Amino acid sequence: MPQPKRGYALGSNPTHQKLMLRNLAESLFEHERIKTTEAKAKALRPYAERLITKAKKGSIHHRRQVASDIENRTIVHKLFDDIGPRFADRNGGYTRVLKLGQRNGDGARMALIELVEGAKVTTSETTDASRRRRGLRRSRRRDEPATPAASEEMDESAPAEDEEPSVEEETVDGGASIDDAGEPVASAQQPEATEASSADEDEEKN
């Protein structure tokens, strides 16, 4: 009875599949994140994790084994010097596969495969990035115009220039006052004084 083939069917012969997985692994170790079909991502995951496990051991024998699979020497050095020590405390599970939905055109299911732990950022880089963000925030605050509410409050707090000062009546010597037109107004005591003087004159005549 015929037995079904194990593994993912990528639509090619075994030699082409080996070359394809090698190229995908090189791209994954170089960029640490690649986008491909879901079938290729699932086939690449165990292949790439076996290479990372050999890189964690770091012996000359394992370096030669990895070099036989990956021809790019720069990526081999990165794998042993950077990626391998990064996963020293992790036992397996170095990559993750995220589904992205179907591709327009042929409807193939796409996925994103990436390393679980990204490149570590030094403290100097984090401080520089935080300083840049602070500078951008300050520049945005300076460039923002004043809000309408703030402008209304400023208008209310400022004194009204259209209001005319009230003119109070000013008193002058002799009990007279000056009205709004500037003419003196006789006080109420002047008629009484004239009546008293006329009565004295009548008595002297009698």
HELIX and SHEET records of a PDB file:
HELIX    1   1 PRO A   14  HIS A   31  1                                  18    
HELIX    2   2 GLU A   38  LYS A   57  1                                  20    
HELIX    3   3 ILE A   60  ASP A   69  1                                  10    
HELIX    4   4 ARG A   73  LYS A   78  1                                   6    
HELIX    5   5 LEU A   79  ILE A   83  3                                   5    
HELIX    6   6 GLY A   84  ARG A   86  1                                   3    
HELIX    7   7 THR A  123  ASP A  143  1                                  21    
HELIX    8   8 PRO A  148  SER A  157  1                                  10    
HELIX    9   9 GLN A  190  LYS A  205  1                                  16    
SHEET    1   A 3 ARG A  33  THR A  37  0                                        
SHEET    2   A 3 ARG A 109  LEU A 115 -1                                        
SHEET    3   A 3 THR A  95  GLN A 102 -1                                        
SHEET    1   B 3 GLU A 170  THR A 171  0                                        
SHEET    2   B 3 SER A 177  ILE A 178 -1                                        
SHEET    3   B 3 PRO A 184  VAL A 185 -1                                        
END                                                                             
